[in-house]
Amino acid sequence: MGSVDPAGLPWPQGIDPDRSGEQELAARVRLRVSERAANHAESLTAAGLPPQTSTRFREMVEALVEEELAMETASRLGSTAKPLDIMASRRIARTVFDGLLGLGGLQRLLDDQRVENINVNGHDQVFVRYADGTKHQVAPVADSDADLIELVRTVAARSGLEERRFDRAVPRLNVQLPDGSRLFAVMSVTGRVSISIRRHRHPRVTLGELQRLGVCDPGLTAFLAALVRARKNVIVAGGPNVGKTTMLRALASEIPAKERLITIEDTFELGLDRDPEAHPDVVAMQAREANIEGVGAIDQDVLVRWGLRMAPDRVIVGEIRGSEVVPMCNAMSQGSDGSLSTIHASTSSGTFAKLAAYAAQSPERLSLEATNLLVAAALDVVVHLAWSADRVRVVDSVREVVGADGTQVISNEVYRPGPDGRAVPATPPRAELMGELVTAGLDEQLIRQAWWGRSP
């Protein structure tokens, strides 16, 4: 298929796969520019000079591409070759830039702010889901599957704290891209190399902005903000791709800037350390995979324990997905009030079963009864996200944890799904929680309107 976006317009960047001559020229220009850049770097080293900054390197690459295209244009003037027009030159230059400075054929999709998810099933089977929920197949992102593997290896070399492998011995890659998106790739275990990229369209977001997007109404927005200010321990639950990380960022926006935060993730996504104005004192920690000898792995449960020794005001775990549940609950119940995390769960009540399942698999091998006691002592509120009837990401349920009774965690659903799937007030919070939220700044009149109408 041609390189056409959903609006029917040609892609502003990249080369149409049908323009094979342009692809060949772009490959030649990229090779020549790469060689000239490498020679320049060697000359700096030989002269005892420091390497170029990233800004100067980019400027040099841009100048070299212009020179190469100018020479190509001049050489065609005296031959029978088809001259390069302005648009062709721009497409070729962009392709070379993306290859040398960006992420190749993926870059044009990452630059499109409408794109939410990118799924690649081989170099020429590329599917994009847009923010409005529509899905389209778009142009190939590489010339072959072999080139696609090399592109993923380039991503591995440029992303994260350290280079990560991607080969038959290590056939999967899970990294954060420079723009904050998360890339997961697999090879060997699939017929063709496959890539999934989840975009984070709201890297810096507040609860007020989520309210404007329709995720929650004004009353619920105020309630959630008060939970954070009152230092309540909150888990954000929901299915895949429903906005849990975005909600976690929005909740964190209510944390006072004076507080010290320790964030723990399997792969960097939260990015709270990238906003020094809102969060100047942040230590972001990422789990580490084993090396080629199979040693050196550091899991999230270890990082949670390390984080507790770093004098945190709050510990934020990007996603609970295993044995870190026990140290996380211990942290919540032993002084790190106001901690936040996310978890995959299809319902708000199902969150407790998921926590129990993870605890049973942990080294501590907690029983269901012991887990429930720990969860009840640690967790204050579950905020659940889902899709509304009109396919908007929304908060659909909020549960206040009350206690534990054997195999059951006792909770009040203070907000439940309404007719359209959006959360509506249900059981009023207990007086104790309500008093703490009012002390934290929640408007008491707003409470009365939400649960009792205009009068209590």
Secondary structure, 3 states (H helix, E strand, C coil): CCCECCCCCECCCCCCCCCHHHHHHHHHHHHHHHHHHHHHHHHHHHCCCCCCCHHHHHHHHHHHHHHHHHHHHHHHHCCCCCCCCHHHHHHHHHHHHHHHCCCHHHHHHHCCCCEEEEEEECCCCEEEEECCCCEEEECCCCCCHHHHHHHHHHHHHHCCCCCCCCCCCCCEEEEECCCCCEEEEECCCCCCCEEEEECCCCCCCCHHHHHHCCCCCHHHHHHHHHHHHCCCCEEEEECCCCCHHHHHHHHHCCCCCCCCEEEEECCCCCCHHHCCCCCCCEEEEECECCCCCCCCCECHHHHHHHHHCCCCCEEEECCCCCCCHHHHHHHHHCCCCCCEEEEECCCCCHHHHHHHHHHHHCCCCCCHHHHHHHHHHHCCEEEEEEECCCCCEEEEEEEEEEEEECCEEEEEEEEEECCCCCEEECCCCCHHHHHHHHHCCCCHHHHHHHHHCCCC
